[in-house]
Amino acid sequence: IGGSIPIVFSYYSEFLAQEKRGEHLSWLCMFWMIGGIYASAMAWAIIPHYGWSFQMGSAYQFHSWRVFVLVCAFPSVAAISALTTMPESPRFYLENGKHDEAWMILKQVHDTNMRAKGYPERVFSVTTIKTVKQMDELVNMSENAAWHEKWRLKLSSVFHQVWKNFQTVFSPEYRRTTYMMMAVWFSMSFSYYGLTVWFPDMIKYLQKQEYASRTKVFVKEKVEHVTFNFTLENQVHRQGQYFNDKFMNMKMRSMVFEDSWFEECYFEDITSSNTFFKNCTFIATLFYNTDLFKYRLINCKLINSTFLHNKEGCLLSDISDENNAYMVYFVSFLGTLAVLPGNIVSALLMDKIGRLRMLAGSSVISCVSCFFLSFGNSESAMIALLCLFGGISIASWNSLDVLTVELYPSHKRTTAFGFLNALCKLAAVLGISIFTSFVGITKAVPILFASGALAAGSFLALKLPETRGQVLQ
């Protein structure tokens, strides 16, 4: 995915009319969000259905998350099919000496644009095209050379071209632009990805706090000859004594047994999540078809106790509450859906107000919206703020993508975009690591980091050249 993004933007820009280039590149950005909406909607609709499963043998279980993975592959298959109907880059044909093919594609672009503008009678008048240096001119070998020698020279030529392209991005002509763009990309990615991962973690933390406040505690209870066949949830049992009790066909969610005694008990068909036995003693106890693995028994003593046919395979054992599970996917869906209006507005205004104003304005408003996070003390408030931040900040990303495309010439555009996108991911990793480390500790530090990075990004963006209305180099 990371490799395709720079190519998509660079390729698409070669076919766009100058006066609508910013708008149509923004529409292209919108389909990233549409894909996010599709993925989050499918996750919300499919993954929580734990009953959609079947078992093959004792070790392989086909759960609903595998269905989700298959459904997410459909757009990729459609993309591969669509690529077969699309024309090659004219620039690429020229670099490979295929001038007639390049001329035909440029004529097709011209005729399509003239029909769209209401001038279908306009004739493509270009008869000669400036020849560019062919990609294979660096390869000089005889016809009798061995195949491995030809491949070695070919690969050497390709790597030489790649390195030369990368050096050109930092040549005196583009050095200042590249450093400025690096700073803007880094600041935007650091704040955006840091906050968008921090938001769900904060929501989970608030959920856990509320869930923990409802925990029931039982001390020194004595239970004999009782059969448990219902769900036990969110309880702590300390110093309990259980004699000849049966735990059958049941779920245990967020259960903790501490310093308890189990004698001649029977556990069968137990599905557990976040359940642990600490400092407990089991005497003559049988565990049959359970997922109470040894790591759930912490400092426990097992005397004449047996485990038979433990549950195997991939178990969704980390979800303690199905309602919370639905909420995770619902929040993800809302977050991606909230971005859509901002995407539409930025696309419609991109060619009217310019790239720099859009980038700087969106960054400043996003910076201001960060301070509202300090007032988000509930789950619903955090969700609303997540949607607000995502809807505002998307205009900055669209402007940044369009600027990156237009600031570099065709033969350096993909290299520059790919390098800046890689830097973006590095900043994302750094932002996520820093922001999530403050979950449950303080909200002030992530808010200050994010707002400071956005403020710096908006200031630096104003130092970049405006590219609206310019012919692509």
ChimeraX attribute file (.defattr): number of C-alpha atoms within 10 A of each C-alpha:
attribute: neighborCount
match mode: 1-to-1
recipient: residues
	/A:1	5
	/A:2	10
	/A:3	11
	/A:4	10
	/A:5	14
	/A:6	22
	/A:7	16
	/A:8	13
	/A:9	20
	/A:10	25
	/A:11	18
	/A:12	15
	/A:13	20
	/A:14	17
	/A:15	18
	/A:16	17
	/A:17	14
	/A:18	15
	/A:19	14
	/A:20	16
	/A:21	23
	/A:22	32
	/A:23	23
	/A:24	20
	/A:25	23
	/A:26	24
	/A:27	17
	/A:28	17
	/A:29	22
	/A:30	22
	/A:31	13
	/A:32	13
	/A:33	19
	/A:34	15
	/A:35	14
	/A:36	18
	/A:37	21
	/A:38	18
	/A:39	20
	/A:40	23
	/A:41	18
	/A:42	18
	/A:43	25
	/A:44	21
	/A:45	14
	/A:46	18
	/A:47	20
	/A:48	20
	/A:49	15
	/A:50	12
	/A:51	9
	/A:52	14
	/A:53	13
	/A:54	11
	/A:55	11
	/A:56	9
	/A:57	9
	/A:58	11
	/A:59	10
	/A:60	12
	/A:61	16
	/A:62	14
	/A:63	21
	/A:64	19
	/A:65	18
	/A:66	15
	/A:67	16
	/A:68	17
	/A:69	14
	/A:70	9
	/A:71	16
	/A:72	17
	/A:73	10
	/A:74	10
	/A:75	12
	/A:76	11
	/A:77	10
	/A:78	10
	/A:79	10
	/A:80	10
	/A:81	11
	/A:82	10
	/A:83	10
	/A:84	9
	/A:85	8
	/A:86	8
	/A:87	12
	/A:88	14
	/A:89	17
	/A:90	21
	/A:91	19
	/A:92	16
	/A:93	17
	/A:94	21
	/A:95	18
	/A:96	16
	/A:97	17
	/A:98	14
	/A:99	18
	/A:100	13
	/A:101	16
	/A:102	22
	/A:103	19
	/A:104	12
	/A:105	17
	/A:106	19
	/A:107	16
	/A:108	15
	/A:109	16
	/A:110	20
	/A:111	18
	/A:112	13
	/A:113	16
	/A:114	16
	/A:115	12
	/A:116	10
	/A:117	9
	/A:118	9
	/A:119	12
	/A:120	13
	/A:121	9
	/A:122	11
	/A:123	11
	/A:124	14
	/A:125	8
	/A:126	9
	/A:127	6
	/A:128	8
	/A:129	11
	/A:130	7
	/A:131	11
	/A:132	12
	/A:133	12
	/A:134	14
	/A:135	15
	/A:136	13
	/A:137	10
	/A:138	15
	/A:139	14
	/A:140	11
	/A:141	12
	/A:142	8
	/A:143	8
	/A:144	7
	/A:145	9
	/A:146	11
	/A:147	10
	/A:148	9
	/A:149	11
	/A:150	17
	/A:151	11
	/A:152	12
	/A:153	16
	/A:154	17
	/A:155	13
	/A:156	14
	/A:157	18
	/A:158	16
	/A:159	12
	/A:160	13
	/A:161	14
	/A:162	14
	/A:163	12
	/A:164	12
	/A:165	18
	/A:166	15
	/A:167	13
	/A:168	16
	/A:169	22
	/A:170	15
	/A:171	12
	/A:172	9
	/A:173	10
	/A:174	13
	/A:175	14
	/A:176	14
	/A:177	18
	/A:178	21
	/A:179	14
	/A:180	16
	/A:181	23
	/A:182	18
	/A:183	19
	/A:184	25
	/A:185	24
	/A:186	25
	/A:187	26
	/A:188	27
	/A:189	28
	/A:190	26
	/A:191	29
	/A:192	25
	/A:193	21
	/A:194	24
	/A:195	26
	/A:196	18
	/A:197	16
	/A:198	24
	/A:199	22
	/A:200	20
	/A:201	16
	/A:202	23
	/A:203	23
	/A:204	17
	/A:205	15
	/A:206	18
	/A:207	15
	/A:208	13
	/A:209	12
	/A:210	13
	/A:211	13
	/A:212	13
	/A:213	10
	/A:214	11
	/A:215	13
	/A:216	12
	/A:217	11
	/A:218	12
	/A:219	13
	/A:220	12
	/A:221	12
	/A:222	12
	/A:223	14
	/A:224	13
	/A:225	12
	/A:226	13
	/A:227	14
	/A:228	14
	/A:229	14
	/A:230	12
	/A:231	13
	/A:232	14
	/A:233	20
	/A:234	20
	/A:235	19
	/A:236	17
	/A:237	19
	/A:238	19
	/A:239	16
	/A:240	18
	/A:241	19
	/A:242	19
	/A:243	18
	/A:244	16
	/A:245	19
	/A:246	20
	/A:247	19
	/A:248	18
	/A:249	16
	/A:250	18
	/A:251	19
	/A:252	21
	/A:253	22
	/A:254	22
	/A:255	21
	/A:256	19
	/A:257	20
	/A:258	19
	/A:259	17
	/A:260	22
	/A:261	21
	/A:262	20
	/A:263	19
	/A:264	17
	/A:265	23
	/A:266	19
	/A:267	20
	/A:268	19
	/A:269	19
	/A:270	21
	/A:271	21
	/A:272	26
	/A:273	21
	/A:274	16
	/A:275	24
	/A:276	23
	/A:277	21
	/A:278	18
	/A:279	16
	/A:280	22
	/A:281	20
	/A:282	20
	/A:283	17
	/A:284	15
	/A:285	23
	/A:286	19
	/A:287	21
	/A:288	19
	/A:289	18
	/A:290	21
	/A:291	20
	/A:292	22
	/A:293	13
	/A:294	12
	/A:295	9
	/A:296	17
	/A:297	18
	/A:298	13
	/A:299	14
	/A:300	18
	/A:301	15
	/A:302	15
	/A:303	12
	/A:304	11
	/A:305	16
	/A:306	13
	/A:307	15
	/A:308	11
	/A:309	12
	/A:310	17
	/A:311	18
	/A:312	15
	/A:313	15
	/A:314	11
	/A:315	13
	/A:316	15
	/A:317	13
	/A:318	12
	/A:319	15
	/A:320	19
	/A:321	15
	/A:322	12
	/A:323	10
	/A:324	15
	/A:325	14
	/A:326	16
	/A:327	15
	/A:328	17
	/A:329	21
	/A:330	17
	/A:331	22
	/A:332	22
	/A:333	20
	/A:334	17
	/A:335	26
	/A:336	23
	/A:337	21
	/A:338	21
	/A:339	24
	/A:340	19
	/A:341	15
	/A:342	21
	/A:343	25
	/A:344	17
	/A:345	15
	/A:346	29
	/A:347	24
	/A:348	16
	/A:349	16
	/A:350	26
	/A:351	20
	/A:352	15
	/A:353	12
	/A:354	17
	/A:355	29
	/A:356	23
	/A:357	17
	/A:358	23
	/A:359	27
	/A:360	24
	/A:361	19
	/A:362	24
	/A:363	28
	/A:364	20
	/A:365	17
	/A:366	27
	/A:367	26
	/A:368	15
	/A:369	18
	/A:370	23
	/A:371	15
	/A:372	15
	/A:373	20
	/A:374	12
	/A:375	11
	/A:376	17
	/A:377	12
	/A:378	13
	/A:379	17
	/A:380	12
	/A:381	14
	/A:382	22
	/A:383	20
	/A:384	16
	/A:385	19
	/A:386	25
	/A:387	19
	/A:388	19
	/A:389	24
	/A:390	21
	/A:391	22
	/A:392	24
	/A:393	25
	/A:394	28
	/A:395	31
	/A:396	27
	/A:397	23
	/A:398	26
	/A:399	27
	/A:400	22
	/A:401	21
	/A:402	24
	/A:403	22
	/A:404	22
	/A:405	26
	/A:406	23
	/A:407	22
	/A:408	21
	/A:409	14
	/A:410	17
	/A:411	14
	/A:412	20
	/A:413	22
	/A:414	24
	/A:415	22
	/A:416	25
	/A:417	20
	/A:418	17
	/A:419	15
	/A:420	22
	/A:421	21
	/A:422	16
	/A:423	16
	/A:424	22
	/A:425	17
	/A:426	14
	/A:427	22
	/A:428	23
	/A:429	14
	/A:430	16
	/A:431	25
	/A:432	20
	/A:433	14
	/A:434	17
	/A:435	25
	/A:436	19
	/A:437	12
	/A:438	15
	/A:439	18
	/A:440	12
	/A:441	9
	/A:442	11
	/A:443	17
	/A:444	12
	/A:445	13
	/A:446	23
	/A:447	21
	/A:448	15
	/A:449	20
	/A:450	26
	/A:451	23
	/A:452	16
	/A:453	23
	/A:454	30
	/A:455	21
	/A:456	19
	/A:457	27
	/A:458	27
	/A:459	16
	/A:460	16
	/A:461	26
	/A:462	15
	/A:463	12
	/A:464	18
	/A:465	12
	/A:466	16
	/A:467	19
	/A:468	21
	/A:469	14
	/A:470	12
	/A:471	10
	/A:472	15
	/A:473	11
